[in-house]
């Protein structure tokens, strides 16, 4: 489900970001540096352009790399990533079916090589 506070913004990558109160998805408020990089061990995402990732997050085109919660409490409005099954304050949504995917999982999905 989408955050109740804001509507999703479409991006050029074929997804939309659910926006949260903390960042608004618009880069208006400061996003902590730890949310501008993926939360995986070094080496798992070698092909990620960190500067491009930072620009996409600050522009609101990708959700920040939030710390995952393993379950949702009754008072929060967290969204579940359908790949890693963790909960996040904001996720990315596919344009075709609006399914939620966290930014770290989104970065690990690779397009097949073109022939």
N, CA, C and O atoms as a GROMACS GRO file, in nm:
protein
  460
    1UNK      N    1   0.083  -0.119   0.000
    1UNK     CA    2   0.000   0.000   0.000
    1UNK      C    3   0.088   0.125   0.000
    1UNK      O    4   0.202   0.121   0.044
    2UNK      N    5   0.033   0.233  -0.049
    2UNK     CA    6   0.108   0.358  -0.053
    2UNK      C    7   0.096   0.432   0.078
    2UNK      O    8   0.002   0.412   0.155
    3UNK      N    9   0.193   0.516   0.102
    3UNK     CA   10   0.190   0.598   0.223
    3UNK      C   11   0.063   0.683   0.219
    3UNK      O   12   0.025   0.733   0.113
    4UNK      N   13  -0.001   0.700   0.331
    4UNK     CA   14  -0.125   0.776   0.336
    4UNK      C   15  -0.102   0.926   0.321
    4UNK      O   16  -0.195   1.001   0.292
    5UNK      N   17   0.022   0.970   0.342
    5UNK     CA   18   0.050   1.113   0.343
    5UNK      C   19   0.066   1.172   0.204
    5UNK      O   20   0.021   1.284   0.179
    6UNK      N   21   0.131   1.099   0.114
    6UNK     CA   22   0.162   1.154  -0.017
    6UNK      C   23   0.128   1.054  -0.126
    6UNK      O   24   0.124   0.933  -0.102
    7UNK      N   25   0.102   1.105  -0.244
    7UNK     CA   26   0.080   1.019  -0.360
    7UNK      C   27   0.214   0.984  -0.423
    7UNK      O   28   0.313   1.054  -0.400
    8UNK      N   29   0.220   0.876  -0.501
    8UNK     CA   30   0.347   0.839  -0.563
    8UNK      C   31   0.385   0.934  -0.675
    8UNK      O   32   0.299   0.995  -0.739
    9UNK      N   33   0.517   0.946  -0.698
    9UNK     CA   34   0.567   1.022  -0.812
    9UNK      C   35   0.622   0.923  -0.912
    9UNK      O   36   0.696   0.832  -0.875
   10UNK      N   37   0.588   0.937  -1.038
   10UNK     CA   38   0.643   0.850  -1.141
   10UNK      C   39   0.784   0.894  -1.172
   10UNK      O   40   0.816   1.012  -1.164
   11UNK      N   41   0.868   0.798  -1.208
   11UNK     CA   42   1.003   0.834  -1.249
   11UNK      C   43   1.033   0.773  -1.384
   11UNK      O   44   0.956   0.691  -1.434
   12UNK      N   45   1.144   0.812  -1.440
   12UNK     CA   46   1.181   0.768  -1.574
   12UNK      C   47   1.222   0.621  -1.577
   12UNK      O   48   1.235   0.564  -1.685
   13UNK      N   49   1.241   0.559  -1.463
   13UNK     CA   50   1.286   0.421  -1.459
   13UNK      C   51   1.168   0.324  -1.456
   13UNK      O   52   1.188   0.204  -1.436
   14UNK      N   53   1.048   0.372  -1.477
   14UNK     CA   54   0.932   0.286  -1.482
   14UNK      C   55   0.878   0.246  -1.346
   14UNK      O   56   0.812   0.143  -1.333
   15UNK      N   57   0.905   0.326  -1.247
   15UNK     CA   58   0.855   0.296  -1.112
   15UNK      C   59   0.814   0.426  -1.048
   15UNK      O   60   0.843   0.535  -1.098
   16UNK      N   61   0.746   0.416  -0.938
   16UNK     CA   62   0.714   0.535  -0.861
   16UNK      C   63   0.757   0.512  -0.718
   16UNK      O   64   0.772   0.397  -0.674
   17UNK      N   65   0.777   0.619  -0.646
   17UNK     CA   66   0.824   0.612  -0.509
   17UNK      C   67   0.711   0.654  -0.418
   17UNK      O   68   0.650   0.759  -0.438
   18UNK      N   69   0.681   0.572  -0.318
   18UNK     CA   70   0.586   0.617  -0.218
   18UNK      C   71   0.662   0.713  -0.128
   18UNK      O   72   0.776   0.687  -0.090
   19UNK      N   73   0.600   0.822  -0.096
   19UNK     CA   74   0.671   0.926  -0.023
   19UNK      C   75   0.630   0.925   0.123
   19UNK      O   76   0.516   0.894   0.157
   20UNK      N   77   0.723   0.959   0.207
   20UNK     CA   78   0.696   0.961   0.350
   20UNK      C   79   0.713   1.102   0.404
   20UNK      O   80   0.767   1.189   0.335
   21UNK      N   81   0.668   1.125   0.523
   21UNK     CA   82   0.679   1.257   0.583
   21UNK      C   83   0.824   1.296   0.608
   21UNK      O   84   0.858   1.415   0.602
   22UNK      N   85   0.910   1.200   0.636
   22UNK     CA   86   1.049   1.230   0.672
   22UNK      C   87   1.124   1.300   0.560
   22UNK      O   88   1.199   1.394   0.585
   23UNK      N   89   1.105   1.255   0.436
   23UNK     CA   90   1.183   1.314   0.327
   23UNK      C   91   1.094   1.377   0.222
   23UNK      O   92   1.141   1.459   0.144
   24UNK      N   93   0.966   1.343   0.218
   24UNK     CA   94   0.876   1.398   0.120
   24UNK      C   95   0.905   1.352  -0.021
   24UNK      O   96   0.830   1.383  -0.113
   25UNK      N   97   1.014   1.277  -0.039
   25UNK     CA   98   1.051   1.232  -0.172
   25UNK      C   99   1.088   1.345  -0.264
   25UNK      O  100   1.108   1.324  -0.384
   26UNK      N  101   1.098   1.465  -0.212
   26UNK     CA  102   1.125   1.581  -0.295
   26UNK      C  103   1.260   1.644  -0.266
   26UNK      O  104   1.296   1.743  -0.329
   27UNK      N  105   1.335   1.589  -0.175
   27UNK     CA  106   1.466   1.642  -0.142
   27UNK      C  107   1.460   1.773  -0.064
   27UNK      O  108   1.562   1.840  -0.050
   28UNK      N  109   1.344   1.810  -0.015
   28UNK     CA  110   1.331   1.937   0.057
   28UNK      C  111   1.392   1.931   0.195
   28UNK      O  112   1.450   2.029   0.242
   29UNK      N  113   1.380   1.818   0.260
   29UNK     CA  114   1.440   1.803   0.392
   29UNK      C  115   1.563   1.717   0.379
   29UNK      O  116   1.576   1.638   0.285
   30UNK      N  117   1.652   1.732   0.472
   30UNK     CA  118   1.780   1.660   0.466
   30UNK      C  119   1.759   1.510   0.486
   30UNK      O  120   1.695   1.468   0.582
   31UNK      N  121   1.814   1.432   0.395
   31UNK     CA  122   1.811   1.287   0.406
   31UNK      C  123   1.945   1.246   0.464
   31UNK      O  124   2.049   1.284   0.409
   32UNK      N  125   1.948   1.169   0.572
   32UNK     CA  126   2.075   1.128   0.633
   32UNK      C  127   2.163   1.053   0.533
   32UNK      O  128   2.112   0.976   0.452
   33UNK      N  129   2.296   1.074   0.538
   33UNK     CA  130   2.388   1.010   0.443
   33UNK      C  131   2.376   0.857   0.439
   33UNK      O  132   2.394   0.798   0.333
   34UNK      N  133   2.345   0.794   0.551
   34UNK     CA  134   2.334   0.648   0.552
   34UNK      C  135   2.214   0.598   0.472
   34UNK      O  136   2.207   0.480   0.437
   35UNK      N  137   2.118   0.687   0.441
   35UNK     CA  138   2.003   0.649   0.360
   35UNK      C  139   2.027   0.676   0.212
   35UNK      O  140   1.937   0.655   0.130
   36UNK      N  141   2.147   0.721   0.177
   36UNK     CA  142   2.181   0.749   0.038
   36UNK      C  143   2.266   0.638  -0.023
   36UNK      O  144   2.312   0.651  -0.136
   37UNK      N  145   2.286   0.529   0.049
   37UNK     CA  146   2.362   0.416  -0.004
   37UNK      C  147   2.293   0.287   0.040
   37UNK      O  148   2.228   0.282   0.145
   38UNK      N  149   2.307   0.182  -0.042
   38UNK     CA  150   2.240   0.056  -0.010
   38UNK      C  151   2.292  -0.007   0.118
   38UNK      O  152   2.409   0.008   0.153
   39UNK      N  153   2.205  -0.078   0.186
   39UNK     CA  154   2.240  -0.143   0.312
   39UNK      C  155   2.270  -0.291   0.288
   39UNK      O  156   2.196  -0.378   0.334
   40UNK      N  157   2.377  -0.317   0.216
   40UNK     CA  158   2.422  -0.454   0.191
   40UNK      C  159   2.572  -0.460   0.213
   40UNK      O  160   2.639  -0.356   0.222
   41UNK      N  161   2.624  -0.580   0.223
   41UNK     CA  162   2.768  -0.594   0.244
   41UNK      C  163   2.844  -0.550   0.120
   41UNK      O  164   2.794  -0.560   0.008
   42UNK      N  165   2.964  -0.500   0.140
   42UNK     CA  166   3.048  -0.453   0.030
   42UNK      C  167   3.070  -0.567  -0.068
   42UNK      O  168   3.097  -0.680  -0.027
   43UNK      N  169   3.060  -0.538  -0.194
   43UNK     CA  170   3.082  -0.638  -0.297
   43UNK      C  171   2.955  -0.691  -0.359
   43UNK      O  172   2.958  -0.741  -0.471
   44UNK      N  173   2.841  -0.681  -0.289
   44UNK     CA  174   2.717  -0.732  -0.346
   44UNK      C  175   2.663  -0.641  -0.456
   44UNK      O  176   2.596  -0.688  -0.547
   45UNK      N  177   2.691  -0.514  -0.448
   45UNK     CA  178   2.641  -0.418  -0.548
   45UNK      C  179   2.758  -0.342  -0.609
   45UNK      O  180   2.765  -0.219  -0.598
   46UNK      N  181   2.848  -0.412  -0.674
   46UNK     CA  182   2.967  -0.350  -0.729
   46UNK      C  183   2.936  -0.256  -0.845
   46UNK      O  184   3.009  -0.159  -0.867
   47UNK      N  185   2.830  -0.282  -0.919
   47UNK     CA  186   2.800  -0.205  -1.039
   47UNK      C  187   2.719  -0.078  -1.013
   47UNK      O  188   2.684  -0.008  -1.108
   48UNK      N  189   2.690  -0.048  -0.889
   48UNK     CA  190   2.607   0.068  -0.857
   48UNK      C  191   2.690   0.196  -0.863
   48UNK      O  192   2.794   0.207  -0.799
   49UNK      N  193   2.641   0.292  -0.942
   49UNK     CA  194   2.702   0.424  -0.948
   49UNK      C  195   2.650   0.503  -0.827
   49UNK      O  196   2.536   0.548  -0.827
   50UNK      N  197   2.733   0.517  -0.726
   50UNK     CA  198   2.688   0.578  -0.600
   50UNK      C  199   2.645   0.723  -0.616
   50UNK      O  200   2.553   0.768  -0.549
   51UNK      N  201   2.711   0.797  -0.705
   51UNK     CA  202   2.671   0.937  -0.726
   51UNK      C  203   2.534   0.944  -0.794
   51UNK      O  204   2.451   1.028  -0.759
   52UNK      N  205   2.511   0.858  -0.892
   52UNK     CA  206   2.382   0.855  -0.959
   52UNK      C  207   2.272   0.812  -0.861
   52UNK      O  208   2.163   0.869  -0.861
   53UNK      N  209   2.302   0.712  -0.778
   53UNK     CA  210   2.206   0.666  -0.677
   53UNK      C  211   2.170   0.780  -0.583
   53UNK      O  212   2.052   0.801  -0.553
   54UNK      N  213   2.269   0.854  -0.537
   54UNK     CA  214   2.244   0.968  -0.447
   54UNK      C  215   2.155   1.072  -0.515
   54UNK      O  216   2.062   1.123  -0.452
   55UNK      N  217   2.183   1.103  -0.642
   55UNK     CA  218   2.100   1.201  -0.716
   55UNK      C  219   1.956   1.152  -0.728
   55UNK      O  220   1.862   1.229  -0.710
   56UNK      N  221   1.938   1.023  -0.759
   56UNK     CA  222   1.802   0.968  -0.775
   56UNK      C  223   1.724   0.972  -0.644
   56UNK      O  224   1.604   0.999  -0.643
   57UNK      N  225   1.792   0.945  -0.533
   57UNK     CA  226   1.725   0.950  -0.402
   57UNK      C  227   1.691   1.093  -0.366
   57UNK      O  228   1.579   1.121  -0.322
   58UNK      N  229   1.787   1.185  -0.382
   58UNK     CA  230   1.762   1.325  -0.346
   58UNK      C  231   1.655   1.390  -0.434
   58UNK      O  232   1.585   1.480  -0.389
   59UNK      N  233   1.642   1.344  -0.558
   59UNK     CA  234   1.540   1.400  -0.647
   59UNK      C  235   1.402   1.336  -0.624
   59UNK      O  236   1.303   1.381  -0.681
   60UNK      N  237   1.396   1.231  -0.542
   60UNK     CA  238   1.269   1.166  -0.515
   60UNK      C  239   1.234   1.058  -0.617
   60UNK      O  240   1.122   1.007  -0.615
   61UNK      N  241   1.327   1.023  -0.705
   61UNK     CA  242   1.299   0.922  -0.806
   61UNK      C  243   1.318   0.780  -0.753
   61UNK      O  244   1.266   0.685  -0.810
   62UNK      N  245   1.393   0.766  -0.644
   62UNK     CA  246   1.407   0.638  -0.573
   62UNK      C  247   1.386   0.665  -0.425
   62UNK      O  248   1.421   0.772  -0.374
   63UNK      N  249   1.330   0.568  -0.356
   63UNK     CA  250   1.314   0.580  -0.211
   63UNK      C  251   1.450   0.573  -0.144
   63UNK      O  252   1.540   0.506  -0.195
   64UNK      N  253   1.468   0.640  -0.031
   64UNK     CA  254   1.594   0.627   0.044
   64UNK      C  255   1.619   0.483   0.087
   64UNK      O  256   1.526   0.401   0.091
   65UNK      N  257   1.743   0.452   0.117
   65UNK     CA  258   1.782   0.318   0.163
   65UNK      C  259   1.761   0.310   0.313
   65UNK      O  260   1.856   0.322   0.391
   66UNK      N  261   1.638   0.289   0.354
   66UNK     CA  262   1.604   0.285   0.495
   66UNK      C  263   1.652   0.157   0.561
   66UNK      O  264   1.675   0.056   0.494
   67UNK      N  265   1.669   0.162   0.692
   67UNK     CA  266   1.696   0.042   0.772
   67UNK      C  267   1.568  -0.042   0.769
   67UNK      O  268   1.459   0.009   0.789
   68UNK      N  269   1.583  -0.170   0.745
   68UNK     CA  270   1.468  -0.260   0.735
   68UNK      C  271   1.413  -0.297   0.872
   68UNK      O  272   1.488  -0.310   0.969
   69UNK      N  273   1.283  -0.313   0.878
   69UNK     CA  274   1.217  -0.367   0.996
   69UNK      C  275   1.164  -0.505   0.957
   69UNK      O  276   1.109  -0.521   0.848
   70UNK      N  277   1.179  -0.602   1.043
   70UNK     CA  278   1.136  -0.738   1.009
   70UNK      C  279   0.985  -0.756   1.020
   70UNK      O  280   0.928  -0.848   0.960
   71UNK      N  281   0.920  -0.669   1.094
   71UNK     CA  282   0.775  -0.676   1.103
   71UNK      C  283   0.720  -0.536   1.126
   71UNK      O  284   0.790  -0.447   1.173
   72UNK      N  285   0.593  -0.520   1.094
   72UNK     CA  286   0.527  -0.391   1.108
   72UNK      C  287   0.450  -0.389   1.238
   72UNK      O  288   0.378  -0.483   1.271
   73UNK      N  289   0.465  -0.278   1.313
   73UNK     CA  290   0.381  -0.266   1.432
   73UNK      C  291   0.250  -0.198   1.394
   73UNK      O  292   0.240  -0.138   1.287
   74UNK      N  293   0.153  -0.206   1.480
   74UNK     CA  294   0.018  -0.158   1.450
   74UNK      C  295   0.012  -0.008   1.428
   74UNK      O  296  -0.079   0.040   1.359
   75UNK      N  297   0.105   0.069   1.484
   75UNK     CA  298   0.098   0.214   1.476
   75UNK      C  299   0.177   0.274   1.360
   75UNK      O  300   0.165   0.393   1.334
   76UNK      N  301   0.256   0.195   1.291
   76UNK     CA  302   0.339   0.250   1.183
   76UNK      C  303   0.270   0.232   1.048
   76UNK      O  304   0.178   0.151   1.033
   77UNK      N  305   0.317   0.307   0.951
   77UNK     CA  306   0.264   0.294   0.815
   77UNK      C  307   0.375   0.245   0.724
   77UNK      O  308   0.403   0.304   0.620
   78UNK      N  309   0.438   0.136   0.764
   78UNK     CA  310   0.546   0.078   0.685
   78UNK      C  311   0.491  -0.001   0.568
   78UNK      O  312   0.377  -0.048   0.571
   79UNK      N  313   0.574  -0.016   0.464
   79UNK     CA  314   0.537  -0.093   0.346
   79UNK      C  315   0.630  -0.212   0.334
   79UNK      O  316   0.749  -0.202   0.365
   80UNK      N  317   0.577  -0.325   0.289
   80UNK     CA  318   0.657  -0.446   0.276
   80UNK      C  319   0.719  -0.456   0.137
   80UNK      O  320   0.650  -0.437   0.037
   81UNK      N  321   0.847  -0.486   0.132
   81UNK     CA  322   0.916  -0.516   0.006
   81UNK      C  323   0.879  -0.659  -0.032
   81UNK      O  324   0.893  -0.750   0.049
   82UNK      N  325   0.833  -0.679  -0.154
   82UNK     CA  326   0.789  -0.811  -0.196
   82UNK      C  327   0.904  -0.902  -0.240
   82UNK      O  328   0.880  -1.014  -0.284
   83UNK      N  329   1.027  -0.854  -0.230
   83UNK     CA  330   1.142  -0.939  -0.261
   83UNK      C  331   1.209  -0.987  -0.132
   83UNK      O  332   1.226  -1.107  -0.114
   84UNK      N  333   1.245  -0.895  -0.043
   84UNK     CA  334   1.315  -0.935   0.080
   84UNK      C  335   1.220  -0.954   0.198
   84UNK      O  336   1.261  -1.006   0.302
   85UNK      N  337   1.094  -0.915   0.184
   85UNK     CA  338   0.990  -0.931   0.286
   85UNK      C  339   1.014  -0.849   0.412
   85UNK      O  340   0.957  -0.879   0.517
   86UNK      N  341   1.097  -0.746   0.403
   86UNK     CA  342   1.116  -0.654   0.515
   86UNK      C  343   1.025  -0.534   0.497
   86UNK      O  344   0.966  -0.515   0.391
   87UNK      N  345   1.013  -0.454   0.602
   87UNK     CA  346   0.923  -0.339   0.604
   87UNK      C  347   1.003  -0.210   0.603
   87UNK      O  348   1.108  -0.201   0.668
   88UNK      N  349   0.954  -0.107   0.529
   88UNK     CA  350   1.024   0.020   0.513
   88UNK      C  351   0.925   0.136   0.518
   88UNK      O  352   0.808   0.120   0.484
   89UNK      N  353   0.973   0.256   0.560
   89UNK     CA  354   0.885   0.374   0.560
   89UNK      C  355   0.844   0.418   0.420
   89UNK      O  356   0.738   0.479   0.403
   90UNK      N  357   0.926   0.388   0.321
   90UNK     CA  358   0.897   0.426   0.183
   90UNK      C  359   0.962   0.324   0.091
   90UNK      O  360   1.074   0.280   0.116
   91UNK      N  361   0.891   0.285  -0.015
   91UNK     CA  362   0.945   0.190  -0.112
   91UNK      C  363   0.925   0.243  -0.253
   91UNK      O  364   0.862   0.346  -0.273
   92UNK      N  365   0.979   0.172  -0.349
   92UNK     CA  366   0.959   0.203  -0.491
   92UNK      C  367   0.846   0.114  -0.540
   92UNK      O  368   0.831   0.001  -0.495
   93UNK      N  369   0.766   0.164  -0.634
   93UNK     CA  370   0.653   0.089  -0.686
   93UNK      C  371   0.668   0.074  -0.836
   93UNK      O  372   0.696   0.170  -0.907
   94UNK      N  373   0.648  -0.048  -0.885
   94UNK     CA  374   0.656  -0.071  -1.029
   94UNK      C  375   0.541   0.004  -1.097
   94UNK      O  376   0.432   0.018  -1.041
   95UNK      N  377   0.567   0.050  -1.216
   95UNK     CA  378   0.466   0.125  -1.290
   95UNK      C  379   0.352   0.034  -1.336
   95UNK      O  380   0.237   0.077  -1.341
   96UNK      N  381   0.385  -0.090  -1.371
   96UNK     CA  382   0.284  -0.179  -1.428
   96UNK      C  383   0.183  -0.229  -1.326
   96UNK      O  384   0.063  -0.231  -1.353
   97UNK      N  385   0.229  -0.269  -1.209
   97UNK     CA  386   0.138  -0.333  -1.113
   97UNK      C  387   0.142  -0.270  -0.973
   97UNK      O  388   0.074  -0.318  -0.882
   98UNK      N  389   0.221  -0.165  -0.956
   98UNK     CA  390   0.232  -0.092  -0.829
   98UNK      C  391   0.280  -0.179  -0.713
   98UNK      O  392   0.246  -0.152  -0.598
   99UNK      N  393   0.359  -0.283  -0.740
   99UNK     CA  394   0.415  -0.368  -0.634
   99UNK      C  395   0.531  -0.296  -0.567
   99UNK      O  396   0.608  -0.226  -0.633
  100UNK      N  397   0.545  -0.314  -0.436
  100UNK     CA  398   0.648  -0.247  -0.356
  100UNK      C  399   0.780  -0.322  -0.360
  100UNK      O  400   0.784  -0.444  -0.345
  101UNK      N  401   0.888  -0.246  -0.382
  101UNK     CA  402   1.024  -0.301  -0.380
  101UNK      C  403   1.113  -0.199  -0.312
  101UNK      O  404   1.113  -0.082  -0.348
  102UNK      N  405   1.190  -0.244  -0.212
  102UNK     CA  406   1.283  -0.151  -0.146
  102UNK      C  407   1.396  -0.115  -0.242
  102UNK      O  408   1.420  -0.185  -0.340
  103UNK      N  409   1.465  -0.007  -0.214
  103UNK     CA  410   1.570   0.040  -0.304
  103UNK      C  411   1.685  -0.060  -0.314
  103UNK      O  412   1.738  -0.080  -0.424
  104UNK      N  413   1.724  -0.123  -0.205
  104UNK     CA  414   1.833  -0.220  -0.211
  104UNK      C  415   1.797  -0.337  -0.302
  104UNK      O  416   1.881  -0.381  -0.381
  105UNK      N  417   1.676  -0.389  -0.293
  105UNK     CA  418   1.634  -0.497  -0.383
  105UNK      C  419   1.624  -0.447  -0.526
  105UNK      O  420   1.662  -0.518  -0.619
  106UNK      N  421   1.573  -0.326  -0.544
  106UNK     CA  422   1.562  -0.267  -0.678
  106UNK      C  423   1.700  -0.262  -0.744
  106UNK      O  424   1.712  -0.290  -0.864
  107UNK      N  425   1.802  -0.226  -0.668
  107UNK     CA  426   1.937  -0.216  -0.723
  107UNK      C  427   1.996  -0.352  -0.758
  107UNK      O  428   2.086  -0.360  -0.842
  108UNK      N  429   1.948  -0.457  -0.695
  108UNK     CA  430   2.002  -0.590  -0.721
  108UNK      C  431   1.937  -0.658  -0.841
  108UNK      O  432   1.989  -0.757  -0.893
  109UNK      N  433   1.823  -0.607  -0.885
  109UNK     CA  434   1.757  -0.662  -1.002
  109UNK      C  435   1.829  -0.608  -1.125
  109UNK      O  436   1.841  -0.486  -1.142
  110UNK      N  437   1.876  -0.696  -1.208
  110UNK     CA  438   1.951  -0.655  -1.327
  110UNK      C  439   1.871  -0.690  -1.452
  110UNK      O  440   1.806  -0.794  -1.459
  111UNK      N  441   1.877  -0.601  -1.549
  111UNK     CA  442   1.814  -0.627  -1.677
  111UNK      C  443   1.898  -0.732  -1.750
  111UNK      O  444   2.020  -0.734  -1.736
  112UNK      N  445   1.834  -0.819  -1.827
  112UNK     CA  446   1.911  -0.919  -1.902
  112UNK      C  447   2.000  -0.849  -2.005
  112UNK      O  448   1.962  -0.745  -2.058
  113UNK      N  449   2.117  -0.906  -2.034
  113UNK     CA  450   2.205  -0.843  -2.133
  113UNK      C  451   2.138  -0.841  -2.270
  113UNK      O  452   2.073  -0.938  -2.309
  114UNK      N  453   2.155  -0.732  -2.342
  114UNK     CA  454   2.095  -0.722  -2.475
  114UNK      C  455   2.187  -0.788  -2.577
  114UNK      O  456   2.309  -0.774  -2.570
  115UNK      N  457   2.128  -0.859  -2.670
  115UNK     CA  458   2.207  -0.929  -2.773
  115UNK      C  459   2.207  -0.851  -2.902
  115UNK      O  460   2.268  -0.894  -3.000
   0.00000   0.00000   0.00000
